[in-house]
Amino acid sequence: MADNNPFVPPSAVDVDLSAVAWGANRTMSDFETGMWRMEEAQPQLRSPIVAVEVLDQAPDWDRLREAVEWASHVVPRIRMRAVEPTLNLGNPVWSVDPEFDIGYHLRRVRLPAPADFDHALRMCRHLATEPFDKARPPWSALLIEGLDDGRAVFVVKTHHSITDGMGGIQMMTLLHSRRADPTPDKPDRTPPPAEHLSSIGAFGEEVIGEIRRAPSRVARLLRGVTNIAATAITQPITTTTEVLDYANSLRRIVTPPASSGSPLLRERGLGRWFGTLEVGVPELKAGAKAAGGSLNDAYVAALLGGFRRYHDAFGQSVDSVPMGMPVSMRTGSDPSGGNRFAAVRFSGPISETDPAKRIRQVREIVLNLREEPALDALDLAAPVLARLPNQLLASWYLSQSTGLDLQASNVAGVPVPVYLAGAKIERMFPFGPAPGCAVMATLVSHVGICCIGINIDTAAVTKPALLMQCIQDSLDEIVALGTTAEGA
């Protein structure tokens, strides 16, 4: 579920460096540590976030290199690698790579003729499936030139431990400009000095950090206990009710969806297939409004309708599929970067053939999920999970994620035209990680267009092009609801 307020990037010359605190934490959170480590034991759990930008022309290469170099000054995390403490006793520490080289992370390639967007997208997919070199900062970028129509593609891959989807959008906008011309007078920072942090040094930082954090943690704990005790004495019925409500919510959050996985999508593997869809924001909103739902409700309903069509094509009848959805926990006061989301799971209804009824079904489910008191359960459990042996943590997570046939994410995008080193960004397609699930769908709005990226496990979905056509047909059906309502 997305933050409904789109991020409007400032002009590069107007960037307030004092307000840029993207990825300010020196140490990975417990949740990020889990994502970082468990893929060592299970390659299926690799979690890259991939952004694919379609440009109207090839950008100026020198300007692009300078823009990325500038961004690495403004956001030091771009220049940092993760250093594991000795024996993994603590969380990884972000440290400036003493051998940081823009040329290693930012590359360019020209496709041989003939070449179209599908050729470029296949190259993006290959980039996404390559594991990171964890001795270096975990990100890479590639400019793909040579498309027959003169366009170009810029793809950026970052590890999920660096940021979630919204943080990724915030980082990407640092490379964007509100104008095509260069901005020579934009503010800058001195790049952070190289560090030679060792595993022992990282362990020492973790120990000192824990000592420094202990008093505030104890104080928060005591305040919490005091408040609970006071409430329990003065309002015993209210306290008991809240505890029971949280316990029931926790049970709903941790219990797997009632529906079992589709027999058609049972297999899991390492193969990936990228597909894209697009629909106008006004058109999708109109279809949603006609059924009494939001844009997000219509988007999820379209995915589920596409799943029904795909199953029908194989003669399979399935009432629902287990699915997951990230819920943004960001507030206006949260710094950029990092990971601030919770994950919910539920049974996604796919048997309903009426798109309006399906939208209303989704809306009821989503509204109930937003009100769950225990949405933060995974974050609370993260300190324990991060201390598990890698193999045990990976096995537990894989047992949870492989039970999902679909994950759907919706991230607010950029509502105004932006440029990358002189080239206009026409589309921005997001591809979220699919660690163990059959299909991961992500929507980002870009200048009035819903750009949808579909990350498909080809072991689960044996005919990905058919699934994409099924989802497109379902989107068209929902857009038709709005057209019909306007003509009535």
Salt bridges, closest charged atoms under 4 A:
ASP30 OD1 - ARG387 NH2 3.37
GLU39 OE2 - LYS134 NZ 3.42
GLU39 OE1 - HIS159 NE2 2.98
GLU40 OE2 - LYS134 NZ 3.16
GLU53 OE2 - HIS176 NE2 2.59
GLU69 OE2 - HIS73 NE2 2.86
GLU69 OE2 - ARG79 NH1 3.13
GLU84 OE1 - ARG37 NH2 2.70
ASP116 OD1 - HIS119 ND1 2.66
ASP133 OD2 - ARG136 NE 3.45
GLU145 OE1 - ARG108 NH2 3.11
GLU145 OE2 - ARG110 NH2 3.99
ASP149 OD2 - ARG151 NE 2.81
ASP164 OD1 - ARG330 NH2 2.81
ASP188 OD1 - HIS73 ND1 3.12
GLU195 OE2 - ARG26 NH2 3.08
GLU205 OE2 - ARG26 NH2 2.94
GLU206 OE1 - ARG213 NH2 3.68
GLU210 OE2 - ARG213 NH2 2.82
GLU210 OE1 - ARG217 NH1 2.90
GLU278 OE2 - ARG427 NH2 2.99
ASP297 OD2 - ARG363 NH1 2.76
ASP312 OD2 - ARG308 NH1 3.13
ASP334 OD2 - ARG340 NE 3.48
GLU372 OE2 - ARG252 NE 2.76
ASP405 OD1 - ARG268 NH2 3.25
GLU426 OE1 - ARG151 NH1 3.62
ASP457 OD2 - ARG272 NH1 3.59
GLU477 OE2 - ARG309 NH2 3.46
GLU477 OE1 - ARG358 NH2 3.76
